[in-house]
Amino acid sequence: MGGQTTIEAVRSLLKTACWVRVVLVCCLATLAGFTTSGARAQIAVVGDGGPGPVKVQHLTAELVSLGPGIAPGGQQMVGLVLTMDEHWHVYWVNAGDSGEPPKIAWTLPAGFSAGAMQFPIPDRLPLGPFMDFGYEEEVALPVPISAAPAAKPGPAHLDAQVSWLVCADVCVPGKAHLGIDLNVQPGAPALAQEPLLGALGEAMTLLPKPLPTGAKFSIAADAKRFALTLEDGTRAKDADFFPYVEAQSAKDGAEPVGVIANAPDQGVEPLKDGVRVYVQRSPELAALPATLSGIVKLSDTLAYQVSAPVVQVASVDPAPASRAGGTASITVLSAIGLAFIGGMILNLMPCVFPVLFLKGLSLAQTANAGAEHDRRHLLRHGLVYALGILVSFWGIVAVLLALRAGGTHVGWGFQLQSPGFLAVLSSLLFFLALSLAGQFDIGLSLTSVGGELAQKQGYGGSFFTGVLATVVATPCAAPFMGAAIGFALAQTAGVTFAVFTALALGLAAPYVLLSWQPAWAFWLPKPGAWMEVLKQLTAVPLFATAILLVWVYGQIEEARGNSGVTEIAFLLGCFLLLAIAGWALGRWPAKRGSTIAAILLIALGLAIPLSQLRVHTDAVSATQAGEGSAGTGLGGPAAANLDVAWQPYSEQALNAAHAAGRPVFIDFTAAWCLSCQVNERVVLKTVEIEAALRKGSFVTMKADWTNEDPAITQELASVGRSSVPTYLLYPAAAGSTADVLPELLTKELVLKAIERDTK
């Protein structure tokens, strides 16, 4: 709330600064008047009362009409056409964070009257952390003119004193004396009969329309945002809300306060028969307005005038994602489908493939035995393996939902942010690798369904192998998983369970399908001595995974304020005791004494790193605060380095980059994420990508999710993600929405995205 209050204060200062510039211009004009003619106007008025066009600084103004005549008792449409220089703009009726709309003071013949100026559909015009509402390039502002039935036939001159504020980085006020002649004649075409030609005719087609018959509009609000629901019978994927009033009056003569926060992205939720827009309340707004009026813009050519009472509720449904490329268009069924496909692809990830490979070896051994009993036995093992995966995923979902209910934002792989979990997992993989390498035989290896063991032991092994597959899958994120999981974690508990169940079934599907269709197993090689060799080779990726987890463990401990190296030494001491336990099991296999000794050695080994775990909350906070402050500047050593320098992500650094007009590339990564490491080494850290990032003047940021970071978790959620890797590209234009890249990168994909976002 403190940051929002600061922004509101700066908004107020910006408005003041804008008019301070105006006053300075006026003072200079006044001073010049005293030194020359003595009594000139503060702002020079251009024009001689004719229609124009008149050219002034950064703008051309002209009065036009749809037709030359007006009937007594009839109407004609006159328009003020303003054409701006490139990058300059004028304002809508509600200017947003700063500015004022154009105005006309009319002097009309007897019997004539002018209606209110009408405003076509505006655009959101970002300026650093602020947002204006208005028009660039050209706009025509219609004004209806009415003639009394007793109006005298003949020419009638409409005199207009026009004023405006045209702005870019600075604001320049202007005035013009314009006018236009209409011919009063009985039988002149009615307004509805006039062809809609030119800039004024186009503007008439772009005026916001009343809600169609049968359409509904409602507004709910909680402590932080408004939820505006438009139901017009058509599903919309994009929308913006523009309030008619910038602020509402405060009590006791205080300054008016803003109604909405103009600058933040407005969340959009497509509905079956309409759209819902989520707009942040102004932090200064203490009491809700009774009603809220404005326009809902559905496209550049369609907007509706809306107004409704504001209903206060405890909480409005959160927007699934902003326009930053999130999951707003994902349905429950599509999320389930994406999760299932992602789970199947997860089997090919380096974390999971060794487990699936060893299951395949066991499958080949059983399938070539040929007995029908073995086939049924194989099928039951496949189903138990799937059950182990399902139960594990359900346990993860239960923990995620419990943490979410407690207000903690978490995502896929969150357990790998715990050094204790990393120590146990790396030790487990190291011990399994020792067994696969041939140091000892567990009897029932964690991936075996061998028929020599008792049925109960075999089922237990298959179930635990499913648990292991789930555990080792957490460092990886397969394609399609990110969108599906991001969607699931923003939904109800039932939807979350359904999506994660689909992910679990996808992970289990390849092995279950092979065990379900015995004929497919004949395509597998016949068992032989080669199986033992391959089994030992499979120990290599497990050793490699254990090494990676040791490195991640050291990174996390270093970030927690420890040395990192010392903690790695303790973990390697644990590995030494595990190796001694494996030697004992291999030297005296199937002996009670060696088994007890091995269990004691394993327990002692795990106690070494676990006993050293210490929480250094102050050190973590200090580290994060230092990174945040270091990341807010754009002109320090990182920015000056000719090579691509990745600064730590922070919201302040992102805002600073936007304010400086720089494009931004954010790499959401984690040391425990294997897919992240592959993408960085194979794609992001290549000469071609780094050259493209330098050429595009990108500010490159790394959002390191190795340790739990609520700010990074929140930023991921804002684009519909809850896992890493995630990659965002923000174009240089202020207020631009992020381009979200897929989880698996290629050089061509990233280069095209960089080219697209630097145009």
N, C-alpha and C positions, 0 to 999 in steps of 0.2 A: 504493500500500500504506500510505503514511503517513496518508492520509485515512481509510482503513478502520480502521487501528489507533486513530485518534482517536475514531472512532465507537464502537468497541468499548469504549474507555476511558470514554466518556460513558455508554454503556449500563450499564457497571458502576457508575458514579456514580449513574445514575438509580435502579438497584435499591437502592443504599445510601440514596439520598435518600428513596425511598419508605418504607423501614423507619425512617429517621430521623424521618419524620413520625409513624409509628406509635409510636415510642419517646416522642416529645414528647407525643402524646396520652396515652400511659400515664403519663408523669411528671405531667402536669397532673391526671389522675384520681387518682393516688396522693397528690399534694399536697392535693387537695380532700378526700380521705379522712382525712388526718391532721388537717385543720382542722375536720372535722365528727364523723364517727363513729370515726375513728382507725384502722380496719383494713379498709377496703373494698377490693375487688379493683381492680386497675389498669384493667381493661376491664369495664364493668358488664355482667353477665349478665342477659339478659331472659328471660322465660318462667317458667312454673311446672311444667314437666315434662309439660304437655299438648301436643296436636298443633299448637296455634296456630290461625290465623296470629298472629305477633307482629310489630309494626311497630317498626323501629329506624331510625336515621339512614340515609336513602337506600335502604332495603331492607326487604322484608317476607319472613319465613321461615315455612315450614309443613312439617309431616310428613304425608304421605298414603300410602295403600296402594292397590293395585289391587283388593283384595277385603278383606272383614272377617275372614275365617277362614284357618286354616292346618291342614292335616292332619298328624298325627304321621308323621314321616318325609318330609314334603313341604316345599314352598318357597312363599314369597309374596314379592312385590316391594313394597318400601317406597321412597318417594322423598322427597328434600329439594327442595322447590319454593322458589325464590328469585325474587322479583319486584323489579326495580330501578327507581329513578327514571329519568327521561329523561336520556340521555347518560352514565349510570353503568353499570358492567359488573363482572362477576365472572369468574373465570379457569377455563380448561381445565386438564387434568392437567399440561400443560407451559404455564406462563403466558406464555412468550415472553421479551421483554426485561426485564420486571419483574412482580412480583406473586406470589401464591401461590393454589393452588386451595382450595376449601372442604374442610373435614375434619369427620368425625364420630367421637367417642369413645363407643362403645356400652357400656351396662351391661345385660346380658341375663339372663333367667331360665335356670335350669339346663336343659341340653339344647338351647339355642338358639345359633346362630352367625350372624354377619353376613359376607357376602362383601365384596369390594372395591367401592368406589363406582365407578359407570360414568358415562361422560361422552358426551353426544350430540355430533353434528358441530359443531365450533366455527367461529367467524369470525375473520378477521384484523382486528384493531382498531388502526389506525395512531394514533400519538401523536407528532406532529412527525416527526423522523427515526427513530423507533423503532416497534416492532411488538409488540403483545400478542396473545395467543390467548385467546379467551373468549366471553362471551355478554352481550348487551344485552337489555333489556326483561324477559324471563322465561326461566328454565331449570329443568328438573326433572332431578335427578341420582339415577338408580335405584340401590338397594342390595338385593341378594338376601338374604333371611332364610331360614334353614333350621331346621327343628325335628327333633329326634332322634325315632326311632321310639317311644322310651319317654316322650316328652313327655306330661305329665298334661293331660287335657282340662280346658277352662275358660279363663278370660281370662288373658292373659299380657301384661305391660307391658314395652315396650321403651324404655329410657331412653337419651336421646341428648344429649351435650354437643357442640354445633355451633359451629364457628368459621369465619370467612370474612374476606376482604379485598375491599371494594367500592371501586372507583376511578373517578375522572374525571380532572380536573386534579390532584386530591389523592386520597390513599387513606385510607380510614377502616376500621379493623378492627372486627369485631363478634363477639359470642358470644351464644348462646341455649341455654337449657335446655328441650329439647323431649322429647316422648315420644309413643308411640302404643300402643294396645291391639289385640292380635290374639286371636281366639277359637280355641283349639285344639279341633278337633272332628274325629273320624273321618268320612271321607266328604266333607270340604270340597273344593271344586273345586281341581283341580291348577292350577299357575301357567299352563300353556299354555291352559287353558280360560277364564281370566279375560278379559273384554272389555277392550280397550285404550282406556280412556276418560280424559278430562281431560288435564291437563298431563303427568302421569306416563305415561299411555297413549301420548300423542304422542311423548314422549321415547323410549319403548321402540322406536318405529318409526324413530327418527332415530339410533340407535346405529350406529356403523360396523360393517359386515358383514365376515365372513371372505371371502377371495377365492373366487369361484365355481370349481367343478370345471373344470379345463382352462385356467384363467387363469394367466398367467405374470407375474412381477415380478422385475426385476433392477436393479442399481445399479452404475454406473461413475463414476469420479471422476478428475479430473486436479488440477492444482495450484490451480485456482481454483473449481471447481464440481462438483456432483454432477449426474449425469443419471439420472433414475429412470424406467424404462420399464415401463408397465403394459399388458399385452395381455389384454383380457377379451372380445375378439370384437366390440366396439362402438367406433366412431370417436367420440372425445370432442374437443370444441373448447376446453374450459376445465378447469382442474384446479389444485388447491393441495395442497402437501405440508406436513403438520404432524408433526414428530418427537415421539416419546413422551418423549425425554429432552432437557432443555434443554442439558446440558453433559456432557462425559465427564471422568472423573477424570484429573488430571495426575500425573506421577511426582514423587517426592521431596517429597510433601506439599504441592505447590504448589496454588494455587487451581484448581478445575475450569475447563475452557475450553469455550466454545461449540462446537457441532458445525456449525450452519449460521448464515449471516447472515440474521436474521429479517426485517429491514426491506425489502431490495430486492425489486422485482417478480420473480416467478418466471416464467421463460420457459416457454411452452407450445407444443409441436409436435404437432398432431394426426397420428395414424397411421391407417393403413387399418383396423386392428383394435384400436386402443387410443389411448394418449396417452403422450407423453414430457414430463417436467417437468424444467426446469433450475433448480437451486437453488445459490446461491453458498455456498461454504465460509466458515466463520468464519475471518478472517485470523489468529486466535490458534491455530487447529487445526494443530499441527505434524505429527501423525501421524494417518492415517485410522483410523476405528474399524473393527473387524473386521466388524461388522454394523451396520445402521441400520434402526430400526423406527419405525413411525408410522402415519399414515393418509393416504390420497390422497382428497381431497374432489373429487368430480366435479360435485356440485350441492348445493343446500341440503338435499336429501333423500337423497342417496346418497354414501356414502364406504366405502372398503375398508381393512381392517387389512392392513398390508403389513410385510414384514421380509425382508431379503436380505443376503447377504455383499456387502461393498464391494470392487469390483474396480478396482485402480488402472490407469489407462491414460495414454498420453502426452497425449492430448487427447480430450475429448468433443466431439461435434458441436455447434456453437453453435446456440442457439435462433434460429430465423428472425426472431422478434420477440417482444417482451413483449406483455402484454395491452393495451399502449397503442395498439392499433389498427393493427398492422402487417400483414405479408404471410403470417401463419401459415396462412391458409386458401387461399393461391394455389398452384395446381399448375403443373407445367412447361407443360402444354398451355394453361392459361388465361393464363399469363404471356406465352407466344408470341402468343396471340390479342390480348391487351391491347397488346402492343408493336406489332403490325401495325396495329391501329386507331389507336394513338397516332402512328405514323409517317405515316399518311394525313392525320390532322388537323394534323400538323406543317406540311404544305404551306400551310395557311391562316394560319400565324403570320407576323407582320410581318417576321421575319428571312428567311423562305424564299419568301414569296409573290412578291416581285419576280423572283426567278430563274425560278420556275414560269411566271409571266406572260409573260416574254420567250420562254421555250421555247414557250409557246402561240402567240405571234406567228409564230415560225419554223414551227411546225406548220401554222398556217393558210396560210402562204405556200406550203409544199410540198404540202399536201393539195389546194389548189385548182388546182394545176398539172395534176392529173388523170392523169398518166402512171403506168402500172403500175410502171415502173422506179423512179420517185420514191417510190411507195408502199413498195416493198421497201427502198429506201434509207432511208426514214423509220423503218421497223421496225428496221433494223439500228442506226440512231442511237439509238433508244429503248433498245435492249438495251445498247448501249455506255454510255449515260447511267446506266442501272441498275448496270452493272458498276463505274463510277466511284464510285457511292454505296456499293456493297458493299465494295469494296476499302478505301475510306476508313473505313467503320465497322469493318472487321476490323482495320485499323491502330490505331484508337482502343481496341478491345477488347484487342489485344495489349499496348498500353502500360498499360492499366488492370490487366490481370492481372500484368504484370511488376512494377508498383508495389505491387500487393497482395501478391505473393510476397515483396517486400522489406519488408513490414510497414507500408506507407503506405496510409492510407485515403483514397480519392479517389472522385469521382462524376462524373455527367454535367456537362460544361462545365468540367472542371477546368483545361483549357488556358487558359481565359480569366482564370485567376488569375495568369498570367504577363504582365508588362508588355511583354516582348519580342514575344510572340505578338500582343498587342493592337495594338502599333505596326505590325506587318506587316499584320495583317488590316484595320485601319482605313485604312491606306495603299492596300491593294489595292482596297477598296470605293470609296474616293475616286477612284482612277484609272479604275475601271470606270464610275463615274458621269460622269466627264468625257467618256468615249467615248460613253456613251448620250445625254448632253446635246448631242452634235454637235460637240465640239471637234476630234475626230479619229476616224478609223475604223480599228480594230485590224485590219480585214480579216476575220479570224475573231474576232468578239466571243466572249466566254466563254460566251455562251448561244445561239449561232447554229448551225444545221445547214444553212446556205444551200448550194444546189447549185452555186453558181458556183465554189466552191473545190475543190481537189483532194480526192479521197476520203480520203486519209490524213489531211490537215489537218482535214477535217470530223469524222472519228472521234476524233481527238485532242481537238478542241474539245468534243465531246459527253462524252467521258470526263472532261475537266477540269471541265466544268460540273457533273457529278455530284459531283466532289470539292468544288467550290465550294458546292454546295447543302448538303453535309454540314458544311462549315466554318461557314457562316453559320447553320446550324440550332442550333449548340451554345448560343447565348444563350437559346434558348427551350425550354420544357417544355410539351408538349401534354397534355390530359387522358389518363388511363390510363398515361402514360409512367412516372410516379413509382413506382407500385406494381410495374410490370413490371421496371424497371431496379433498384429496390431488391431485389427478389427475385433477379434475375439475378446481382448482384454478391455475393450471399451463397451462391451455388451453385458447383458444379464448373465448370472451364473449358469443358467441352462445353456445359453448359446456358447459361452466359454467352454463348458464341458463338451459340447457337441463338436466344436472345432478341434479341440485337443484330442478328442477320441478319434476323429478322422485322421489327424496327424499320426497317432499311434498305430492305427490300422494300416496306413500307408507304409510306415516303417516295418511293420510285421509282414506285409503282404508278399514280398518276394519269396521268403522262406516258406510261408504257409501255402502259397500256391504250388510250390515244388513238392511239398509233402502231401498236398491234396490230390495232385495228379501224378501218380507213380510213373506213368509212361514217360513223363518229361525227365525223370531221373536217369533214364537209360542214355540220355545224351551226355551225362556226366562220365568222366573217365573211370575205368575200373580201378579198384584199390590195389595198392602195391607199395613197394619200397619208396616210390616217389612221394607218397603222402607224408612220410616221416620227414623227408627233406623239406617239402613245402611247409610243413608244420613248423619246423625250426626257422625257416626263412620268415615266416609270419611273425616271429618274435621281433624282427627288426623294426617294423612300424610301431609296435607296442613300446619298445625301448625308446624310439624317437619321440613318441607321444609323451612318455614319462619325462624325457629330457625337457621337452617344451613346457610341461606343467611345472617342472622345477624352476625353469626360468621365469614363468609367470608368478610363481610363488615368491621368488626373490623380488620381482618388480612390485608386487603388492606390499610386501614387507617394507621395502624401501619407501614407498609412498606413505606408509603408516608411521614413518619416523624412525624405523630401525635401519641397520646398515644394509640389510639385504644379503650380503655375502655371508655374514655369520649365520643367518637363518638357513641359507642354502647348505652350509656345512653341517648343521644339525640334521637337516633332512637327508643328506648323503650318509650321515651316520646311521640313520634309520635304514637306508638302503643296504648298508653293510650288514646290519643285523638280519635283515630279510634274506640276504644272500647266504649267511651262515645257517639260517633256518632251512633254506632250500637245500643246502649241502647236507644237513642232517637227514632230511627226508629222502634224499637220493642215496646217501650212504647206508642208511638202515630203513629201507622202504617197508611200509605197512607194519611198523613196530610201534607199540603203545608208547614206549619211552621216547622215541624220536619224535612222535607226533606231539606229545606233551611239551617236549623241549622246544619244538618249532613254534608252538602256540605261545609259549612264554617269551621266546625271542621276538616274535612278531609284536606282541603286546608291549614289550620293552622298547622295541624300535619305534613304534608309533608314539609312545609316551615322550620320546625325546623332542620331536618338533612341536607336538601339541602342548607340552609343558612350557614351551618358550613363547607361546602366543601372548601378546600383550596388546591392549587397546591404547592407542595414543591419539585420543580425540583432539587434544590441543595441537599436536604436530600436524595432523591431517588438516585441521582448520587453517593453521598458519600456512601450510603448503598451498592449499586451495586459494586462500586469500592472496598469496603472492602471485600465483599463476593468473588470477583474475585481474590484478592490477597490472601485471606485465602485459596482459593481452589486450588492454584497452587502447594502447597507442598504436598508430600506424606509421609513425616516423622513426621508430627505434632501430636497433641493429637488425632485427628480423626483417623489417621492411626494406632496409637499405641493402641487405645481402642480395647479390646478383643471383644466387641459387634460390631454389624454392625453399622457403623457410616456413615450417609448420608451427604456428603459434597455438598455445592452448585455447580451446574454445571458451568463450564466455559471452553472455548476452551483451555486456558492455562493448566487447570487441566487435561483435556483429553489428551493433548499432553505429559504432564509430566508422566501420567500413562502409555502411550504407550512407552515412552522412558525408563521407569523403567521395562518394560516387564510384566506389570500387566494386567489381564483382567479387563474389565470395564462393569458395569451395570448402565444404565442411566434410571431413572424414570421421564418421562415428565408428570407433574401433575399440578393441580391447586386446590386451596381451594374450588372453586365453582363447581368442577367436581365431581358429585356423583359417577360415575363409578370409578374414581380414588380412592376415599376414600374407596369404597368397596374392590377394588383390594388390596389396602395397608393393610387393616385390616384383610381380609379373607385369603390373600395369602402371600404378601411380608413380613409382620411383624409376620409370624408364626415361630415357633422354627425350623421346617424342612428347610424352605427356608433360614433363617438366618444362620443355620449351614452349608448349602451347599455353601453359599456365602463366609463364613469364610474359609471353607476348600479349596475353589478354589482361595483364596487370591484375591478376587474381590475388586477393588476400586468402591465403590457405590456412585453414584451422583444423586442428585435430581434437575431436571430442573423445577423450579417453575414458571409456566406461569400465576399465579394468577393476577399479574400485567403485562401489556404489556412489553415484553422484545424482542427487535429485534434480538438479538443473538440466543435466543431459537427458535424464529419463523424461522430464517434462517436455523438452524440445523434441525428442523422438515421438512422444505422444501427439505433439501438435501437428506432425505430418503423417499421423496414422501408423506409426511404427513402434515396436517395443523390443527390438532386437538389433544386434549388429551382425554383419556390416550394414550401414546405411550411408548413403552419399547424397549430399545436397549441393546444388549449384544455384546461387542467387545472382541474377543479372545485375548490372551496375545501376540501372534505373531505381531510384528510391521507391520503396513500397512494392517492388516486384516480388512475386511469389516464387517459391523454391521449385527447382526442377529436381525430382527425386529419381535417382538412377537405380537400376536393378542391383540385387545382392552380388551377383557374379559379374565382374567387369571384363571388358575387352578394350584394347587400345582404340579400336575404331569407334566403339560406342562412346567412350569418354571424349575423344576428339570431336565427334559430331555434336555432343552436348556442349562442349566448350565453344564451338563455332556458333551453335544456335543461340547461346546465352550471351554472346558478345557482339551480336549484330546491332 
